[in-house]
Amino acid sequence: MLDAAYRLLAEHGPAAVTHLRIAEEAGVSRATVYRHWPDRGSILLDLLRRGTELRVTPPPPDADLLTRVTLLLRSFAAALSGEGGRVLAAMVGLAEWDEDVAAALRQMAGIGPGMLADLLGRGVAGGELDPSVDVSLLVDRLIGPLYLRRLLYREPIDDERVERLVAATLVPLLGTR
């Protein structure tokens, strides 16, 4: 059923993802679809999870903070450039008018930024990052440009851009311990 929902999304956009259309596409009853997803928001959330799990690879814990952040953002950028980015872009546009989609996006919004916030918080705790840094703001400064480039400009994000972003944003904030 999730494959059917994903096909509907890919071929016809988010508005086509309904219980009835999924049932028809999957060859099951509408009641079966409702048993798995009681509302449209839960379907969209599962589609977001499928498409925007983003297959982000955690960086090795023994690397320095600059390397860990760079590797995490490279992985995140690569995921945004794939199917996950396409699904996310479709959902972001619809979220302005569809509360189910907006709710699903709110639940998913913390994945990439949450991983980065955790990594940066550990950097502060370990003395690698200046303790006066506002981690939440730094997350926005690092991840925001990736979303902007992928979702608004619809441009790829290469490793060189990620490295320049990290160097310009993070290097001045590194601690001296």
N, C-alpha and C positions, 0 to 999 in steps of 0.2 A: 504494500500500500504506500509506503514511503517512496519507493521508486516511482510509482504512478504519480504521486503528488509532485515529486521532483521533475518528472517529465512535463507535467502540466505547467509548472513554474517556468521551466526552461523554454517551452514552446509557446506559451500563451501569456506569461507574466503572472504576478501574484494574485490578480483578481480571479484567475481561473481555478485557484486552489480552494475548492469547496468540498464539503462532505459528499455531495451528490456526484460531482465530477470525478473525485477520487474513486468512489465506488464503481462508477461506470468504467473508468480507465483500468482499475485493478480487477474487475470482474467479481466484486464482492457486494454484499448488501450494504446499504447506507448505515444500518444498525451496527454492522461490524466496524465500520469506520468510526462511528460515534463511540463504540466501546474503547477504542484505542485513543481517540482524541475527542473529549467531550465538547470542545469548542474549537473554532477556527484558529484562535490564538495558539492553542497547543500544537496544532498541525504546523503552523508557521514557525513556532519555536523549534520543533524538531527539524524542520527544513533548514532553519538557521544553524542549528547545531551541526547538521550534516554538512552544510556548505561552508560554515564559518567556524567549525572547530579549528579551522585554519591550519590544522596540522603543524602547529608551531612546535619546533624542537627546542626543549630547554637547553641552555648552554651548559658546558661542563662547570661544575661548582668550584673547581680548583683554578680556573682562569682568573685573571685580574678583572676588575669591574668594567673597564673600558672594553675589553674583549667580550665579556659576557653580554653587555648591553648591545654591542655591535652584532654579535651572533643572533641574539634574540630578535632584534629589529630586522635583520636580514631574513630570518625565518618568517617573521610576521609579514614582511613586504612580499616575499615569495608567495605566501598563502593568499594575501590580498590580490595578487596578480592572477590567481587561478580561479577555479569555479567558486570558491568561497567568496571572493571579491565580487564576482558577478551576482551571486545570490544576495549578498549584503547590499550592493548598489540598488538592486531592484526593490529590496525591502525598505531601504532608507527613503526612497522616493515615495513609496506608498504609505509609510508611517505617518506622514503629515496629515493624512485624511482617514486612516484606518487605525482605530485604537487597539485592535487585536495585534496588528503588526507592530505598533509602537510599544505595546507591552512586551512582546517577544523580543524586540530589539533591546529594551531596557534590561531584560534578564541576561542577554548575551553581551551587552556592552562591556562588562568587566573582564572578559577573558584575557585579551591581549594586554590592555592597560593594567589589569590586576597582576598578571605575571611580571610586568615591568615594574610596577610599584613595589612588589615583594622583593624583587632583585635590587632595586635602588634602596629600599629600606634596609636590607642586609648590608648594602654598601655603606650607608650612614652608620649603622651599628658597628660595623667592622673598621671604621675609620678611613675607608677608602674615599668617602664622599664627605664634603664639608657638612658638618652637623646642622648648620643654619639653613640648609636647603629645604625648600617646600617640595616634598616628594610628589605630591599631587600635581602641582604646577609643572614640575619637571617632566612628569609622565605626559601631560598635555603637550608640552613643547617638543617632546621626542616622537610621540605617536601621531599627533595632530597632522603634521605634514605628510605622513604616509597615507592617512585617510583622505586628505585633501587631494593629493596627487592621483590616487586611484579612483576615488568616488566622484570627484568633481571634474578634474582634468582628464580622467580616463587615460592616464599615461602609465607606462610601466615604471617600476621603482627598481633601479639596479643597485648592485652592491656599492658602487662608488658613491652614489647619492646617499645611501645609508651611512657610509663611513664619514662623509663630509658633514652630514647632519649631526652625528654623534660627536665628531671632533669639535664642531662649532658650539654645540649645546652643552656637552658634558665635560670636556677637558678643562674649561675654566673653573669648574666646580669641584674638581678632584681634591681630596684632602691631602695633607702633607705628612700624615703618620705613616 
